[in-house]
């Protein structure tokens, strides 16, 4: 069993379902998409739904796989705390929110 490669995805916690983004990554490797979604949802059941988690998938030559789950990016936390739907259109020149130490 050797490693085929490493693939990164951003998947919403506890609500992963078969989608084109997941299918395009897992399909060519022969990984069962439904099995991955069920396993991912089970491992992220204790995380608030819809939190975008970073997933690293390591497929193996025997069509099995391993995956690790990381926390959301810092940008997601900052935008959520600042109550901004998205970042600035011109970063460094225009501010869209403000975050204090108390928050």
Beta strands, then each sheet from edge to edge (+ up, - down):
strand 1: 7-12
strand 2: 52-59
strand 3: 65-70
sheet 1: 1+ 2- 3+
end
